[in-house]
Amino acid sequence: QSGGPNPAAAPKAEATPAAAPQTAKLGAIEVKVTPPDLTNIQGETIDFTVDLNATGADLSFDLAKQATLLIGDHKMPAEAWEVTLDHGHHVAGVLKFPAHMQGAVAGATVVFTDPAGGPDASVTWTTAE
C-alpha cells in the first residue's frame, strides 16, 4: 500500500463493503475498480469494472497484462481488458479474470503492476461479516 493518507482505508470493516468501488494510485494513474458480486460468483469469468484517469500518462497499455486477481489460494492473471470508453486521459473498461470458483468468496484483491515501473497498487474487498 503506497501513497499518502487515504480515507477509503479506514479500519472499520464497513468502510469497504463487498460491492463498493475502491481507488488506488498506480504511479500517475488513478485506478477506480468496481467489483462484481463477490457473494455469488457465476459464469466463466469474474469481471471488474475499471476506470483509469491520468493527466500526462499514457493509458493505451493492455491492463490485462498488469493485473492479477487473488482469491484465497488462487492467483489468477487477467485474461482480457475490454475498453468501453477511451478519451485519452480517461479510459474505462471491463477487466476479466478466469473464474476458478463459483458462489461466495471471503474476499478478493486485485494487484496492478505499474507499466512505468513504479510500485504496485492493490485494492481489496472482504465479504466476511
N, C-alpha and C positions, 0 to 999 in steps of 0.2 A: 504494500500500500504506500503510494508515494503522493506527493502533492501537499498542499497546505491544509488548513482546517477544513473539514467537510461536514456540514450539518447533517448530511444523509448518513453519516457513520455514527449516529448516536447509539449509545449502548443498549437502549431499550429494544427488546425483540420486536415490538410492534412498529418500529421505525422502518423496517423493510418487509412489508407483507409480501407473500409469495408472488403476487402479480404486479407489484409496484415497479415502475421503471427506475433504473439506477444509472448514475452517471460516473464516469471516470475520465481522467486526463491521460491521453496517450501522446506524450510529447506536446506538440502544439494543437493536437486534435482533441476536441471534446467528444466523448463517446457516450451516447444515451442508449441503454438497452432495455427493452420491454420483454419479459419472459412469456412463454406460453403458460397454460395452466399446469403447474408442476404437481398438482394433486391428482391429475388424470391425464397422463401421457398416453397418446394413442397414435397409431399410424407408423409409417416407416422413418419419419424424420421428426426431430424436435426443432421447431422454428422459433427463432428470436427476432424481434423487430429491432433494427438498429438505425440510429440517426448519427451521422458524423457531421460535426461543424468545425470549421477551421478557417482562419484568415491567413493566407500566405503559405498554407501547407498543401501538398498535393494529395488529393483524395481519390486519385484514379487507380489505386492499387487494388488487388484482389483480397478483400478482407478475409475470405475463407482460408487463405494461406497464413493469416496472422492469428487465427482464433482456435482455441481448444476448450472443449466443454468437459468439466469434471463433475461426475455424479457418483458418489460413493467411491468404489474402487475403479470405476470406469473412467478412462481418459480418451476422449473422442475428438480427433481433429475435425474441423468443419468440412463438409463436403461440397457446399455451394454458397455463393454470395450473389443473390439476385437483386440487382439495383432497381428500385421502383421510382426514384426521383434523383436527378443529377443536376444540381445548379452550380457546379464547380466547387464553391466553398461550403455547400451543404449537400450531402449525399445521404439518401435513406434507402433501406432495403431490408431483405429478409436473409438472415444467416441460418443455414440449415445444417444440422448435425444428425448423424445416424442415430436412430433410436434402438438402443440395445436392451430396452426395458419398456414395460407398459405399466399403466396405473400410476400410483402416487410415488414420489421420491421424497426423501427427507430434506433435500436441498440441492442446489446447483451453483456452480461457479463457472463463469466464462473468463478465460485468461486471454488477453490480447498482447502480442508482441509488437513493439513499435517498429514500423517499417523504416524509420530513420535511425534505428539502432539504440534508442533510449531505453529507459526501464519499462518493464512490462506493466500493464494495468489489468485489474480484475474487478469483477462485480459478482456479488454472491447473494443468493436468496435462500432462506430456510422456510420449510413448510411445517416443521415440527412445532407443536404448541408449547 
